[in-house]
Amino acid sequence: MKVKLICTDVDGTLLNKNRAIDDYTVKVVGQLDKNIQFVLASSRMPKALWHIQKTLNMEHMPLICYNGGLILSQGKMFDSGKVLSSITIPAKNVYAIINLARFHAVHISIYQNNTWLASAMDFYAEREISNTRVHPDGLLGDFSEEELNNFIKNGAHKMMLMGKPDLIDLIEKNLSSDPAVAIWRSKDIYLEITPPTNKSEGLKTLLKKFPPYANITLEEVMSFGDNYNDMELIQDVKFGVAVGNGVQAIKEIAYAVTKPNVEHGVATYLDNFFDKA
């Protein structure tokens, strides 16, 4: 079966230990057949993926953002005409999560479309800036109640709560049975909250709603991932590949396991696969 589309996770998968794209990966991706589509699927916001697309010369390609909550037909061109799908956490749930986070005194980040609001420019915000090369668009404390209500009324594509592990444990337990959200611990100090969708559903939406991809099936997709939020993406396509540093659960369901991300796992697998094809 011919591979027509490659869909890869970013953090812990495509990026190296410095959260950057190495030269070998740029070379291998650049040598792919021009008819092969290359799509990033991440929990990140759109503008936190732009520099990665630019490095790979893939700015014209679609993006799957917020674990499938926002699908763009072209990464850098963020306007209503490029939004293929948008699923958000309902406003009432956003308010409830804000109140819960404030009660436990943890950091709050709210993401909507291409906007990031943070509760404070603290250690956690600075860490996200370092990781993603994106700065908050505003601080929650700088908004009037009316301004914040106007922002939240459209819901949120993602919320991140960050704090001491024991506090995040309590919040995770509280939200674990809420059907309006999907939650996962990307780190012991992070709780990521998105609408109840996933990267695989985002990919299926892309194949269904983006006319150039109408003739591509999941049997013709190769995916890469490392963590629990990549499980469906790895399981649902023909060639689901886990990187060697991935969690054991994802390696057990993968079509194949490649080297860790710090050893160019994605590029190495692509190089070997297409060299033999």
N, C-alpha and C positions, 0 to 999 in steps of 0.2 A: 504494500500500500504506500503510495507516494505522500510525503508530508507537504502540505500546502501552507500550514500556519504554525508558528512557534509562539507559545504563550508562556511567559516566565514571570515568576515572583522576583522581587528585587532584593530586599534586605535579607541577608543570610543565604542568598541563592546566587543572584547575578553579580552582586557587589562583593569586593574583597574586604579585608579586615579594616581598611580605611574608608569603607562605604563609598568606594569609587569603582569605575570600570577600568580594568587594566588593559594594557596595549594588546595583549594576546586576544582578549575577548573582542576588542574593536576590530582586529584583523580578521578573526574567524567570522564574525557576524557580517563584516563587510564583504566577505567572499561568498556568502550564501547566494543561491540563485535569486535573481531579482524578482521572480514570481512568488517567492516564499515570503509570507507576511510575518512580521515580528512585532508582537504585542506585549506590552508590560501590564502585569496584573498585580496590584499592590493595595495595601491598606492606606497608602499615602494619598495626599491631595494632589490635584493635577500639577500645580506649579512646583511641587517637590519631585516631580518626575521629568520635568522639562529638560534639565541639564543632562539627565541620563539619556533621554532620546537624542539630544543634540550631539552628545559624544559618540553615539552609535549611528549618527546620520539617519535617524528614524523619526524625525519630527513630524513627518506626514502620516505616521501610523496612528491607529486608534489607541486609546488608553482605557483600561479597566481600573477605576479608582475606588477607594473605600471598600475593598473586599467585594466589589460588585455592585455597590450602591449607586455609583455614577459611571456611566459609559459614554465616552466621547469618541466621535468618529475621526477626530484629528486632534492630537494632543495639545499643541500650542494655540490652536484657534478656539479659544473658549468663548463661545457665544451660544445663544439658544438654538441656532441652526446646527450646531455640532453635537448637541446633547441627544443621544439616542435613548437613554433611559436614566431616570433619577428616582431613587427610593430613599426616603428619609425616616429617621426616628421621629415619631409624632411629637408635637410641641409639648403636650401634657407630660410625656415621658421625659423629655429634655428637662423640664422644670423639676420633676421629681428627682432626677439624677443629680441636678445641681444642688438641690436641698440636701440630698443624702451625702454628697461630697463635702458640702460645707459643714455638715454636722460632724463629719469625721476629720475635717481640716486637712483635706488633700487637694493637690493641684487639679484644676479643671481646664481642659482645652476643648473647645467646641469648633467643629469644622462644618461649614456649609458652602457647597459649590467650591469656589476658590478662595474662601475667606477663613482665616484662623483667628479665633479669639482665645486668649489665655487669661487665667485668673490673676496671674502675676508674672513679672519677669524674674522668676526664681531659678533655682538649680535645675528644675525639670524643664522649664521653657528653654533655658540656655542649652541643655542637653539635646533637646529636639532641634534647635537651630543648628547645632553642630552636626547632628545626624542627617538632617534633611536639606540644609542650606537655604532654609526658608525662615523668615521672621514673622512673628504674629502681626496681624493687621490691626490689632487693638487689644486693650485690656478690659475685662468685664467691669472693673471698678470705674472706668472712665465713661461708661454708658449710663444714661438716665434710665429709669425704669421703662419709660415709653420707648426709648431707642432699643433697649434690649428686647422688649416685647415684640417690636416690629421685626427684629432679626429672628427671634426664635419662633415666631408664628408659622414660619415655613418649615419648621423642623430642623434636624441636623443630619448630615451625612455620616458624621462620626463624632464620638466624644472619647477623650482619653482622660482617665483619672490616674494620677501618679502620686505615690507616697510610700510610707513604710509598709513592708509586706504584710504585717499583721492587720493594718487598716484596710489595705486592698483586699485581703482575705474576707473581711467582714462585708465589704461592699459587694464583692463577687458573689458571696453566699446570698445576699439580699436580692440581687438581680438575676440569679441563675434560673428562676422559674418564670421570668417575665417574657411572654411570647412576642412582645413588640420589639425586642432587641436580641442581637447575637453578641455574646461576650467571649473574649479570650485573653489570656495572659501572655503577652509577647515577652515580658520579663516579670520577675517577681514584684517589681515596683510599678508595673504598668498594667492597667486594665483598659483594653480597647473595646469600645461599644459601637456597634453599627446596626443598621436595620437587619432583619432576619433574612439575609441572602448570603451568597458566597461567590467566590471567583468563578466557579464553574457555571453558575447561573448567569453571571455577567458575560461569560464567554458565549453561552447559548443565546443570550439576548443579542450580542454583537453579530453572531452568525445569522440570526433571524432578521434583524432590523437594518443591517448595513448592506445595501445591495451588492457591492463588490465581493462580499463574502457569502453570497446566497448559495453558491454551489460547493461550499466547503462543509464537510461533515466532521463530527468528532473523531471519526476513524482516520481523518487526515490531519489531526492536530498532535503536535508534540508539546508537552508542558514540563515545566521544572518548578520544584518547590522544596521547602525545608521544614515547614512548621504545620501546626494543626489547622491553621486557616487556609492551607493549600491542599488539604486532604481530598476534597471533592474534585478539585482541578486535576489532581494526579490520577484519581480513580476513574473519572468519567471519560477520559480521552484514550485513544489507542496507545500512544507512546507517552505515558506519564513517568517522568524521571525524577527521582529524589537525589539531592546532593548528599555527599557522604557525611556531612555534619548535621543532617536532618534528624528529627526525632524518630525513634524506632518505629512508631506506628505508621509513619508515612513511608518508611523504607520497606515495610512489610507488604504494603499494597501496591508499590510501584512496579511498573513494567521493567525498570532497570534502576540501578544505583550508580551514580558517577562519583567522581572525586569531590572532596569538600569545596566550598566556595573559595577558600583561601588558596586552593590549588587549581583554580580556573575550571571548576567542575562542569559548568554549563558549556564553556567553549571547548573543553576537551571532548565532551560527549558529541557535540555538534561536528567537530572536526573529524572524529572517527566515524560517526554515523554516515555523514554525507560523502566521506572519502570512499566508503565501502558500497555506497548505494549505486 
